[in-house]
Amino acid sequence: MLTLDYQDGYLAPLIAQKEAWETRAIADVTALGSFPAPWADKLAVIRAYILCCIESLADETDVFSAKLKHYQLEFKTALQAAREAASAANASASPLSILTIPLERG
């Protein structure tokens, strides 16, 4: 049973038939780091699309080739945004350090 929400009507049924793509996609995204919601799921969905396209590719002119190029670019963009969101979340969760300098009069 798939746990992620797939919106690509062409690839979703193929991924449903081979759930190993979703399992691997989730593992691949987890290996990239920790991301705030909903970024981890979004990245895993795109990664599953990429895995499906790679394994289904017949030649350079089929629909999987076009979708692969699209989703690779989308993954790159989403990964950058997810890393920025994770960085912002970490920055807001970290306590601020206060620098103090003793002042002495001479």
C-alpha positions in Angstrom: 0.0 0.0 0.0 1.4 3.4 -1.0 1.9 6.0 1.7 2.6 9.0 -0.5 0.2 11.0 -2.6 1.0 10.8 -6.3 -0.6 13.4 -8.6 0.9 12.3 -12.0 -1.9 10.3 -13.5 0.5 8.5 -15.9 3.1 7.4 -13.4 1.0 6.8 -10.3 -0.5 3.5 -11.4 3.0 2.2 -12.4 4.3 3.1 -8.9 1.3 1.4 -7.3 2.3 -1.8 -9.2 5.9 -1.6 -8.0 5.9 -0.3 -4.4 9.7 -0.8 -4.2 10.1 2.5 -6.0 8.3 4.3 -3.1 10.3 2.4 -0.5 13.6 3.3 -2.2 12.5 6.9 -2.8 11.8 7.4 0.9 15.1 5.8 1.8 17.0 8.0 -0.7 15.4 11.2 0.7 16.1 10.1 4.3 19.7 9.7 3.3 19.9 13.3 2.1 19.0 14.7 5.6 16.1 15.7 7.7 13.5 18.1 6.2 10.5 19.8 7.7 7.0 18.9 6.6 5.9 18.6 3.9 9.3 18.6 2.1 10.3 15.0 2.9 7.1 13.6 1.3 7.3 16.0 -1.7 10.9 15.0 -2.4 10.1 11.3 -2.0 7.2 11.6 -4.5 9.5 13.2 -7.1 12.2 10.7 -6.4 9.7 7.8 -6.9 8.7 9.4 -10.3 12.4 9.6 -11.3 13.0 5.9 -10.3 9.9 4.8 -12.3 11.0 6.8 -15.3 14.6 5.4 -15.2 13.5 1.8 -15.0 10.7 2.2 -17.6 12.8 4.2 -20.1 12.8 2.5 -23.5 14.5 5.2 -25.7 15.3 8.9 -25.6 12.1 9.9 -27.3 9.5 8.1 -25.2 7.2 9.7 -22.6 9.4 8.4 -19.7 12.4 10.4 -21.1 10.4 13.6 -21.2 9.0 13.0 -17.7 12.5 12.1 -16.4 14.0 15.4 -17.5 11.1 17.3 -16.0 11.2 15.5 -12.6 15.0 15.7 -12.3 14.8 19.4 -12.7 11.9 19.6 -10.3 13.8 17.4 -7.7 16.8 19.7 -7.9 14.7 22.8 -7.3 12.7 21.2 -4.5 15.8 19.8 -2.8 17.3 23.3 -2.7 14.1 24.7 -1.3 13.8 21.9 1.3 17.4 22.5 2.4 16.7 26.2 2.8 13.5 25.4 4.8 15.5 23.0 7.0 18.2 25.6 7.6 15.6 28.2 8.5 13.9 25.8 10.9 17.2 24.9 12.5 18.2 28.6 12.9 14.9 29.5 14.5 15.1 26.5 16.9 18.7 27.3 18.0 19.1 29.7 21.0 20.8 32.9 20.2 24.3 33.3 21.6 25.0 36.6 23.4 28.5 38.0 23.1 29.6 39.9 26.1 32.6 42.0 26.4 33.7 43.3 29.8 34.2 47.1 29.9 36.8 48.5 32.2 37.6 52.1 32.9 41.2 53.0 33.2 
